[in-house]
């Protein structure tokens, strides 16, 4: 008997062989949905209609604390993307910002305060410069149901000690151009025009040194998304979690063989993947719980530092039973 699963993932070269049917999971037939990660995460928060899907680490932590019956998910230790969106940070040319260490006391535009890319950017600022989240004013570009933070109640119950201001996608870009924001990073749904001459990249090397410094200091690279599955499904089919983990691992290995750029850590511009290899490792996307334990522990601590959650937790307790020893 074949188990038919509805799965949702944003485009990712390490998952693509599964989506293309080049790798199969015995006993499973997938119905794939794809789209931008932000849109997919908003749908999962709203209707939880998929069986297996990628999801924000930071948002997952929040859903475990601000629980709703709809958000009853367990984790597969599959981490197929890195949290590199912040390398696209732009600063106003007159802001006097020379490095990320100059962001103390500034106004920073961000698509969503709760997004994992934001959590890890704040973790990097803390690790490398000792900057606390409350030392920056965060101006949020997404609004209404488009904002994951809004869906999870942060407009009504904002984090203590942190200043959040709500804007909209178009206004965020204008504010940076006019100098009302000192810095911001964009997303697909919160674009920023880079052709005006009024903004420049904070990381002219596309964040290579920034990420190398963090990896050397923290001992790992920050991971953007986890893979979740419905708890009821994991409990009803105890063999499934291990089979899925094996399938995702096989897809990643095939991706590495067919295109060396799939080892690239960054979202795009991985033309320098051979120079990345000695810095970030032979397999910069390791799966399994044990090897990712320090990363998950740091994410949980930073979530508390950010005011997203109140109590540090062991994310490993929410890994599906069949893969906790991975």
C-alpha positions in Angstrom: 0.0 0.0 0.0 1.4 3.4 -1.0 1.2 6.3 1.4 0.3 9.5 -0.4 1.8 12.6 1.2 1.2 16.3 0.4 4.6 18.1 0.6 5.6 21.7 0.3 9.1 23.1 -0.3 10.6 26.2 -1.8 13.0 25.7 -4.7 16.2 24.1 -3.3 18.8 22.1 -5.3 19.3 19.7 -2.5 15.6 18.8 -2.4 15.0 18.9 -6.1 16.0 15.3 -6.9 13.1 14.2 -4.7 10.7 16.6 -6.2 11.8 15.5 -9.7 11.3 11.9 -8.9 14.9 11.0 -9.4 15.0 9.8 -5.8 12.1 7.8 -4.3 11.1 7.0 -0.8 9.8 3.4 -0.7 6.1 3.2 0.1 5.5 6.9 -0.4 4.0 8.9 -3.2 4.4 12.7 -3.0 2.1 15.5 -4.2 4.5 18.5 -4.3 3.6 22.1 -3.8 6.2 24.8 -4.3 6.5 28.5 -3.9 8.4 31.2 -1.9 9.3 30.1 1.6 7.5 33.1 3.1 4.2 32.4 1.4 4.4 28.6 2.2 5.1 29.4 5.9 2.2 31.7 6.1 -0.1 28.9 4.7 1.2 26.4 7.2 0.4 28.7 10.0 -3.0 29.4 8.6 -4.2 26.0 7.6 -1.5 23.3 8.3 -2.7 21.4 5.2 0.6 19.6 4.3 1.9 16.3 5.6 5.7 17.1 5.2 7.1 20.6 4.7 9.9 23.0 5.3 9.4 25.6 8.0 11.2 28.4 9.8 13.2 27.3 12.9 12.3 30.5 14.8 8.6 30.2 14.0 8.6 26.5 15.0 10.0 27.5 18.4 7.3 30.1 18.8 4.5 27.6 17.8 5.7 25.2 20.5 5.3 27.9 23.1 2.2 29.8 21.7 0.4 26.6 20.9 -2.6 26.1 18.8 -4.1 22.7 18.0 -3.5 23.3 14.3 0.3 23.5 14.9 1.0 19.9 16.0 4.2 19.1 14.2 7.3 17.0 14.8 10.7 17.6 13.3 12.8 15.7 10.8 16.5 16.5 11.2 16.8 17.8 7.6 18.4 21.2 7.3 18.6 21.9 3.5 19.2 25.7 3.6 21.4 28.2 5.4 20.2 31.5 6.9 22.1 33.8 4.6 19.5 36.4 3.7 21.3 39.0 5.9 24.3 39.1 3.6 22.1 41.2 1.3 21.9 43.9 4.0 21.9 47.4 2.5 22.8 50.6 4.3 22.1 54.2 3.5 25.2 55.9 2.1 25.0 58.7 4.7 24.4 56.5 7.7 28.1 56.2 8.6 27.9 52.4 8.9 31.2 50.7 8.1 30.6 47.3 9.5 27.8 45.4 11.2 29.3 46.4 14.5 28.1 49.9 13.8 24.4 48.9 13.9 24.0 49.7 17.7 21.4 52.4 18.1 20.2 52.2 14.5 16.9 51.7 12.8 16.9 48.4 10.9 14.3 47.3 8.3 13.5 43.6 8.3 10.7 41.7 6.5 9.6 40.0 9.7 11.2 40.2 13.2 10.3 36.5 13.8 11.9 35.2 10.6 14.7 32.7 11.1 17.1 34.9 9.0 16.5 37.7 11.5 17.1 35.4 14.5 20.4 34.3 13.1 21.5 37.8 12.1 20.9 38.8 15.6 22.8 35.8 16.8 25.7 36.8 14.6 25.6 40.3 15.8 25.7 39.1 19.4 28.4 36.5 18.8 30.8 38.7 16.9 30.0 42.2 18.3 28.1 41.6 21.5 25.1 43.5 20.2 21.8 42.8 22.0 18.4 42.8 20.1 17.1 45.7 22.2 20.0 47.9 21.0 18.5 48.2 17.6 15.0 49.5 16.5 13.4 46.9 14.2 11.0 48.2 11.5 8.9 45.4 10.0 8.0 45.3 6.3 5.3 42.6 6.2 1.9 43.5 7.4 -1.4 41.8 8.3 -1.6 38.1 7.6 1.5 38.3 5.4 3.5 38.7 8.6 4.3 35.5 10.4 4.9 37.6 13.6 1.4 39.1 13.2 -0.2 35.7 12.8 1.6 34.5 16.0 0.5 37.4 18.1 3.5 39.7 18.2 1.6 42.8 17.2 -0.5 42.4 20.4 2.2 40.8 22.6 5.6 42.2 21.4 8.8 40.9 22.9 9.9 42.7 26.1 12.8 45.1 25.9 12.7 45.2 22.1 11.2 48.0 20.0 9.2 46.8 17.0 7.6 49.2 14.5 5.3 48.0 11.8 5.4 49.3 8.2 4.6 47.8 4.8 6.7 46.4 2.0 6.8 49.5 -0.2 7.3 51.9 2.7 10.3 50.0 4.0 12.2 50.5 0.8 11.3 54.2 0.7 12.4 54.7 4.3 15.8 53.3 3.6 16.2 55.4 0.4 15.2 58.5 2.4 17.5 57.8 5.3 14.7 57.2 7.8 16.2 53.7 8.1 19.9 53.2 8.5 19.9 49.7 7.2 17.6 46.9 6.0 17.7 43.6 4.2 15.2 42.6 1.5 13.1 39.5 0.8 11.2 38.5 -2.3 8.0 40.1 -0.9 9.9 43.1 0.6 12.0 44.4 -2.3 14.6 47.3 -2.0 15.8 49.2 -5.0 19.6 49.1 -5.2 19.9 51.3 -8.3 19.2 54.7 -6.7 22.8 55.4 -5.5 21.4 56.1 -2.0 22.1 52.6 -0.7 25.1 50.3 -0.7 25.9 46.8 0.4 27.0 46.3 4.0 29.0 43.2 2.9 30.6 44.0 -0.4 32.1 40.5 -0.5 28.5 39.1 -0.4 29.0 38.1 3.2 31.8 35.5 2.7 34.0 36.9 5.5 31.0 37.6 7.8 29.9 33.9 7.6 33.4 32.6 7.8 34.0 34.6 11.0 30.7 33.3 12.5 31.4 29.7 11.6 34.9 29.9 13.1 33.5 31.5 16.3 30.3 29.4 16.8 31.5 26.1 15.2 28.6 25.8 12.7 26.7 27.7 10.0 23.2 29.0 10.8 20.4 26.9 9.4 17.3 28.6 8.0 14.5 25.9 7.8 13.7 22.6 9.4 11.5 19.9 7.9 8.4 19.1 9.8 5.7 16.4 9.5 2.3 16.1 11.1 2.6 14.4 14.5 -0.4 12.2 13.9 1.3 10.9 10.7 4.6 10.1 12.6 2.7 8.2 15.2 0.5 6.3 12.8 3.4 5.3 10.5 6.5 4.8 12.8 8.7 3.7 9.9 8.1 6.9 7.9 10.4 9.4 9.6 13.5 7.2 9.0 12.5 6.6 5.4 12.0 10.3 4.8 15.3 11.2 6.3 17.0 8.6 4.1 15.3 10.0 1.1 16.3 13.6 1.8 19.9 12.4 2.4 19.9 10.6 -0.9 18.5 13.6 -2.7 21.2 15.8 -1.3 24.0 13.4 -2.3 22.6 13.2 -5.9 22.5 17.0 -6.0 26.1 17.2 -5.0 27.1 14.8 -7.8 25.2 16.4 -10.6 26.0 20.1 -9.8 28.9 21.1 -7.5 27.3 24.4 -6.9 24.6 22.7 -4.8 27.2 22.6 -2.1 27.2 26.4 -2.1 26.2 27.9 1.3 24.6 31.0 -0.1 21.2 31.5 -1.8 22.8 32.5 -5.1 26.1 33.5 -6.6 27.8 30.2 -5.6 30.3 30.5 -8.4 33.0 30.4 -5.7 32.0 27.0 -4.3 35.5 25.6 -4.5 36.8 28.5 -2.4 33.9 27.8 0.1 34.8 24.2 0.5 37.9 24.5 2.8 36.0 27.2 4.9 32.6 25.5 5.3 33.5 21.9 4.8 33.0 19.0 2.4 29.3 18.7 3.4 28.1 22.1 4.6 24.5 20.8 4.9 24.8 17.9 7.4 21.6 16.1 8.3 20.9 14.3 11.6 20.2 15.4 15.1 23.6 14.8 16.8 25.7 17.0 14.4 23.2 19.8 14.5 22.7 19.8 18.2 24.9 22.9 18.9 23.1 24.8 16.1 19.7 24.0 17.5 20.7 24.9 21.0 22.0 28.3 19.9 18.8 28.9 18.0 16.7 28.2 21.1 18.9 30.5 23.2 18.7 33.3 20.7 15.0 33.0 20.5 14.8 33.8 24.2 17.3 36.6 23.8 15.2 38.0 21.0 12.0 37.8 23.2 10.4 35.4 20.7 10.1 32.7 23.4 10.4 32.8 27.2 12.1 29.5 28.1 15.1 27.8 26.5 14.2 24.4 25.2 15.8 21.3 23.8 14.6 21.2 20.2 15.7 17.6 20.0 12.6 16.6 22.1 10.4 17.4 19.1 12.3 15.3 16.6 10.2 12.3 15.4 10.9 9.2 17.4 12.3 7.1 14.6 15.2 9.6 13.9 16.2 10.9 17.3 19.4 8.8 17.3 20.4 10.2 13.9 
